[in-house]
Amino acid sequence: MKIASILYFLILLSSSLFSTTFDKQLPIPPLAPYTLVNNEKVFDMHIRASTHEFYTGIASNTYGINASVLGQTIRIRKGDKVKIKWNNHLNEATTMHGHGMHVPAMMDGGPKNKILPNTTWTINYSVNQEASTNWYHPHLMGKTAEHVYMGLAGLILIDEESENLNLPKTYGVDDIPLILQDKRFDSNKQIDYSPTTREIRRGYTSDIMLVNAVINPYVNVASKKVRFRLLNGSNGRVYHLAFSDNRFFHQIATDGGFLEAAVRLNTLTLSPGERAEIIVDFSNDFLSSIILKDTLDNLDILQIHIDKNVSVTEPLPSTLTTLNRYNISDSVKVRTFVLNMIGGHMAINSKTMDINRIDEVVPVNDVEIWDITNSMGMEHNFHIHATHFWIIERDGSVNNVPQNEQGYKDVVRIPPNSSVRIILKMTDFIDGDNGYMYHCHFLEHEDDGMMGQFTVVQNTRNPVADFDGDGLDNTTDLDDDNDAVLDIDDAFPFDASESIDTDGDGIGNNKDSDDDNDLFSDAEELIAGTNPLDKNSHPAYTWSPISMGDGIVIFVPTRK
């Protein structure tokens, strides 16, 4: 075993030392600035066509969000009230989905939430989920893959009390985000997105590896424990990650947050859309540099330079969090999903995506089991919006679920001709009209039709439920939250603090700082004497330029 490990180390190390030049330092996506308005964090995100130098001296056409390519990192905390303004300056429509975010369907950024050219889509929500690494990306039907490939993607990091754990947490120093992607370029070094039918099915991949939009970069780290937040932001590549010296590391988090305890690994597999947080110990290291690799295709990704002048040794916490798992015995329904093809297109249960069809109706707070089978001889995975789930079986056995998959997930890899069983519960955001998506996150598969919709509806399993405790069950009570507004007229029939939603954004007028969604807060309108409930009544404004750095200038409305 020892000889085999040494040989593996020598093969990987020698191939890395002589095959790749690492001459650009890893950039860290800057944190998105925000303004605090009425205790709400307001982020202004601008989606633009731009250019970026992937190759020195050559400008490649790209898309970016507050940047020339990719986007700024949105960092928020559990309990925050958040408003995000997505401003589309492209010449085409797009959407922007908060992948991993627990938000109402109207704010999920799915295919129906189109942002037309030169318009703004504003969402408001309260952050009610655990510390985790999430991301945002377009979700427009038939265009998701192309828009992500052109550069539209960025991170959403959520903090909460667990940040008190003894873990690396200085962003960009010992807590380093790594957005992993692969891209093709034509002879003029322009991004080449032109998949063939075969590539749509088998995956549009390249042997050109990028991290944070830089080809084969290097990063400098201290001789201590370093946290890497990994996102597979590729369209169709499954990464089999390892280090060139075959060292062990610890995975501390999955898609939806911390594992209960760190899991020791020397390889990590991530399919498109999956995230993982790992801790790598560089203290007392005898090497001056190592390389992060994709071992399946023996591709170099990132060179890590180790500064031996600074050495810190600290133990990992023995417990990271306590996870509240659902009991299988509490499940009330089993749903079956088969990933297959119909009429030459990717499908689920022999149906391709139809934006006007709701495929599943899920009662709120029901524990359900979903069985998902990949019936094909190619890679797939499965992503569910607005929730996290547990993987309870792989190929019919609980023993096939590795330790590092035993946490909150929202994407699960399903290799060819295999199956998974997951358990989940939709806990809120009842909306029988607006759907969430479930789909394969190989983006070409998604665009080709391997996607469906579900709605979350009121649970009528217990007909004597009495929300407001007035002695009348919810099936007969005409005012379920007892707020003097009848359910038929109440935008929030189960929330006594809210009953009106003027702009239909899912935030009641009592909590919404901009009731008519005209980009001017209610407070500003009251000062100006305009009507905060009328989108056509607002203060006079002009468009003012603001420099975002790197030669990027945006225009924002300001009062005259």
N, C-alpha and C positions, 0 to 999 in steps of 0.2 A: 504493500500500500504506500509506504514512504517513497519507494523508488518511482512508482507511478505518479505521485504528487510532484516529485522533483522534475520528472520528464515533462509533465503538463506545464509546470512553471517555466522551464527552459524554452519550451516550444512557444508559449504565449509571449514570454519576455523577448525572445529573439525576433519573433515576427513583428512585435510592436516597435522594437528599437530601430529596425531597418526599413520599415515600410511606410511610415507616415511622418510628415513634418508638421509640428505644432508650433505655429509662429504668431498666433493671435491670442491675446489674453481673453479669457471668458468674460463677457459683459454680464452684469447683473441687471435684470429688468428693474427700472426705478419704481419706487412706490408711487402710486397715483395720488396726487394731492386732492384734498377735499376741503370744502368750507362747512362750517358748523352753523346751521340755520335752524332755530327753534329746537335745539338738541337733536338735530338730524344731520348725519354726515352726507353731504351732497357731492357726488363725483360727476365730473363733466368729461365724458369720453367721446373722442372724435375719431370716426372711422374714415380713413382717407386712402386714396391712391398715392403712392410715393415711389422712391427709388432707394436701393440699398446696395452697398458694396459687399457682396459675398466674396468677390474676387477683387483684389487691390486694383484700384483705378478704373473699374468697370461698374457702371451703374445698372443694376437690374431692376426692372419694374416690379413693384410689390404693393401689397396692402398692409396697413398698420393701424393701430389704435393709440393715439397720442405718441406715435413713434413711427419710424420709417418702415419697420416690420415688427411683427408681434405686437404686444401691448404692455402698458404699465401694469404693475401688480396692485390689485385692490386688496388692501389689508383692513380687516374689520374684526370686531369682537362680538362674542355672544352677548346678546342684550342690546346691541346697537340698533338704532333706527337708521335706515339707509335709503338714500335716493340716488339712483344712477340715471344720468341723462345720456342716452346713446344717440349721438348725432351722426347721421349718415351723409358724408360728402362724396360718396361714390356716384358714378353714373348709372348704377343699377341698384335694385333692392337687395337687402340682406336681412338677417335677423341676428340676435345675440342671446345665446342660451347660457345661463349660469349652471354649468355642469357640476352636479353634486349639491346644488343649493336647494334648500327646502323652502319653496315659495309658492304662492297661489298660481294656478294654471294660467291666468291672464298675464302673469309676469314671468313665465317660464322661458320665454324666448323661443318657442317652438315655431314650426312652419307657418302658423297662422299669424304670428306676431311680426308681420313684415314691417321693416323700416324702409319706406320709399326714399328715393334720392332727395337730398336736401330737406329731410324732415328729421324730427327728434322723437324718439320713443323713451318715455320716462317711466321708471318703475320705482315703487316704494315698498319696503318690507322691513320687518323686524327680524333680526338674526337670532334664530332659536335652534342652534345645533352646536355640536361639539367642535373643539379645535381640530382643524383638518386642512388638507391641501386640496383645493378645488380649482376649476378653471372656467374660462368663458370662451365661446367660439360660435360661429354662425350655425344656423340650423334650417336654412332655406331649402325647400324640396328641390332636388336635382342640382343644387349648387353648393351644398355644404362642403363636399370634398375639394372643389376648386377654390372656394373662398379660404378655407383653412390652409391649403397648399400655398396660396399667394401671401399668407402671413397673418391672417386674422385669428389670433389666439392669445390668451394671456392668463395669468394666475389670479385666483381669489384665495387668500389665506385667512382663515378664521382662528382667532386666539380666544382663550378663556382661562379658567382658573388653573388648568393643567400646565400653564406656562411656568408655574412655580416649581415644577419638577426640575431636577438637576440635569438639564439637557442643553446642548448648544442652542442658542437662540438669538445671536446677533446676525441680523439679516445681511447676507452677502459676504460675511466674514467666516463664521463657523456654522451658519445656517444658510445653505446655498441651494437656490432653486436651479434645477436642470430640466429644461424643456427639450426633450429628445425628438428629433425629426430627421427624416431623410428626404432629399430632393434631387430631381433631375434638372439639368441645365442644358440648353441647346448650344450650338457652336459659338453663339454670340454671348454666352453666359447669362442668358435670360431664363427665368424659371420655365420649365417645359412641363405643362400639364396637358397631356394628350393620351389618356389611357385607351388601349385597345379593348375589345370585348373580353379577350382572355385576361388582360390585366385587371379589368373590373372584377372579374371572378377570382383571380388568384392573388390579387393585391398589387397596387401600383407602388413599387418599391424602387430604391436606388442604393448604390453602394457609397453615395456621398452622405456622410453623417454630419449633422449639425447639432450644436447645443446652444440654446438661446440665440439662434439664428446665425451662429458663426461655425464655419467648417473646421472641424478638428481643432478646437481651442485648447489652451492650457489654463490651469488655475493654480494659484499659490495658496497653500494652507499651512497653518502652524502644526507643530508636532504635538497634536492633542486629538481628542475626539472631535470629529466634524460630522454635522448632520447634512445630508443631501436629500432634498425634496425632488423626487423623480416623477416626471409626467411623460408618458408615452403620447406625444402630440403628433405622431405620424398617422398618415391615412390608412396604411395597410401593413405595416411591419410589426411583427412580434419580436420584441427584444429579449435575448437571453444574455443577461448582464453578468459579468464577472470581472475581476481585476487581474492584471497581467501576472501577478505573483500568486494567484489563486488564494488570496487571503480570505479569511472569514470576516464578516461584518454582521451587524444586527439590524433587523427590520423592526421598527417601532410603531409603524402606522400603515394602514391600508387606505383605500379610497375615502372612507368616512371618518377616519380618526385613529386614535391610538389602539393598538393591540393591548390586551391585558398585561402582557409581559413581552420583553424583547425576544425575538426569535433569531437564533444564530444560523447564518447561511453563508455559502460561498458562491451561490448563483441565484439569480432572481429573474423570473419571467414576467414581462409586462406586455399585455396586448393593448391595442389602441384605446386611449381614453383612461386606462388604469393609472393610478398613482400609488406611490410607496414612499415612505420616509425611512431612510437607513442611517445608521451611525457607523462610521468607519474610524477605527482607532489608529492614529498615526504617531502616537507617543512611543518613544524608544524604537523608532523605525530605523532599520539599517539601510534602507533604500532612500535615495534622494528624489526619486520619482517613480510613479506607477501609472498604468493606463487602464481606464475603464473601457471594456470591449463588449461588442456583440459577438458572443462566441460561436453562434450557429454559423454565421458567414465569415467569422474571423475578421471582423471590422473594428478598427480603432475608433473610439468616440471622443475621449477626453484624456489629456495628460494632466496628472496631478503632481505639482512640485511641492516637496515637503521641506519646510523651513526648520532645520534642526536646532536653530538658535533658541527656539521657544519650545519647551517641552512641559506639558501638563498631563498628569494622569489622574483621572477621576472615575469612579465606578458608575455604571449605569444603574438607575433605580430598579429595584427588584419588581416593583409593581408600577405600572403606568396608569391604569384606570380600572374601573369595574364596569363591565358591560352587562346590560340587562337583556338577556336573550329571551326570545319568544319560545314558549313551550309548544312542541309539536302537537301535544294533546289538546291544545286550545284552538287548533286550526279548524275552520268551518268549511273550507272549500279548497279543492285542488284544481288548478288550471293547467292546461297542457299546451305547450308551444313547440312546434316542429319547424326548424329552419330548413327550408327546401327551396325549390325553384318551380315556377309555373310559367309556361309560355316563353321560356328563355330568360326570365327575369328572377331576381332574388325575391324570396317571399317568406312569410311566416304563416304556417297552417294553410299553405297553398293560396294565400291572398297577398297581393302586392298592396302597398300603401295607397289608401284613398283618403284624402284630406276631409272628405265629407262623410266618412263612416267612423262610427265609434265601435271598436272591436270588443272591448271589455268594459263592464260596469262594476266598479269595486266599492262596496259599502265601507264607509269610514269605520276604523277601529276593529274591523274583522281581521283576524290572523289567517293568512292564506298560505298555501304551498303552491309554488309554481314549478312545474317540471318542464325543462327546456332541453330539447334534443337537437343536436347537429346531425342531420341525416346525410350529410354530404362529405365528400372526400377532400374538403378544404377547411381552412381555419375560419372560425366565426367567434364572436363573443356576444354578450347580451347586456344592454344598459337599460335601466329603468329610471325615469325622471322622478324627482321630488321625494324620493325615499331612499333608505338604505336597507339592505337585506343581509341575511346570513346564508352562507352556503352550508347545507346540512348533509349533502351527499354528492359524490361524483361517481358516475357509472354504477349507481345502486348501492354504494357502500360509504358509510360514515368514515371509514378508515382511509379513504382516498382523498380526504380534505386535509391538505397540509396545514401545519400550525400557522404559517404566515397568511393563510386565507381565512382564519377564524376570527375575523373582525368585521366591522361595518363595511359593506361593499356596495357599489352601485354599478360596477362593470364586472362581469365574470367571463373569463376565457373558456371557450368550449372547443377543444381540439376536434379534428375530423372524426366523424362517426362515434361521438361520445355524448354524454348527457350530464346535466347537473340538476339538483333539486335545491331550491332555495325557499326560505320562509320570510314573510314580510307582513307589514301592516301599514296602511295609510292612516295617519293619525289626525289629519285635519284638512282644511282647505276644500270644503265641500263645494262642488261646482258641476252640476249636471250638464252644462252646456259647453264648457271649455275643457278640452282634453289634454292629458299629458302623453308623452311618447314612450314607447319601449321599442328597442331596435338593436340590430347589430351595429357596433361602433367601428367596424371597418367601413370607412366613409363611403367608398364606392358601392359597397353592398347596401348601405342605407339609402343612398341616392337612387339606387336601382330598384328599390321597392321593399327591402327587408326591414319594414317598420310598421308599427300599429299604434292605435290610440286607445287610451282608457280614460274614463271619468271617475271621479270620486263623488259618491252620493250619500245622502243621509241614510243611516243604518236603521231599518225598520224591524230588525230582528226582535227587538224588545218593544212591543207596541205600547207598554205602559210607562215608558220612559217619561219623566217629568222634569224638563230642563230647569224651570224656574221654581219648582217646589210649591206650586200653588194648588196642588191636588188635581189638576187636569193633565192627562197624558198628552204627549206631543201630537197625537193623531187627532185630538179634538180641541186642543188649546189654540185659539186664534191669535194669541200673543205669547209665544213660547218663552220670550225673555222678559216679559212683564215690564216693558219700557213705554207702554201706552201707545205704541205704534203697531198696528195689526201686521201679522206676518206677510200678508199679501202686499203691503206697502213698505215693508222693512227690508232694506238691502242686506241687513245682518240680523236675521230673525233669532239667532242664538247668541247675540252679543248685546247686552243691555246698554253698553256704553256707546253704541253706534246704531244708526238707522238709515243714514243718508250717505250716498257716494256720488257726488255730483259728476265727477269726471269718469266714473266707471273703472277706476284703476285698482279696485280691490281694497283700497284704504278708505275707511270712513272719514267723514268730514272733521270729526273731532280730533283725529290723529293726523290727518293729511295736512301738510303745511302749504300745499298749493291745490286748493279744492277744484279749480277749473283747469288745471294742467296747462297754464298759459306761460309758464317759465318765470312768473313773478309770484313770490310767496304771498299768502293771505295778509301777513303783516305789512308788506310793502304796499299792497293794494289799499289797505285801510288808511295808511298814511297818505297815499296819493288820492284817495277819495274815489277809487274805481271799485267795481263790483267783483269781489273775490269768487263769486259763484257764476260768473259769466266770462267765458273764454274770450269773447270779443271786446270785453271791457278791461283794459289794463293800462298801466302807465305808458306814456310815450317813451320810446327807446330808440337807440341807435346801435349799430354793430361796431364793437371796439376790438382792436387787435390785441392779442396776448401772445407773447413769445413762449413757446414750449421748449426752446433749446434745439440744438442741431439744425437750425435754420427753419424750424417748423413754427408757423404762426397760425393761431386759430382766432376766429371771430366770435365773440359772445355778446348777447344782448345786454345793454346797460341803460339805465334810465337817463334821459336827457336832463 
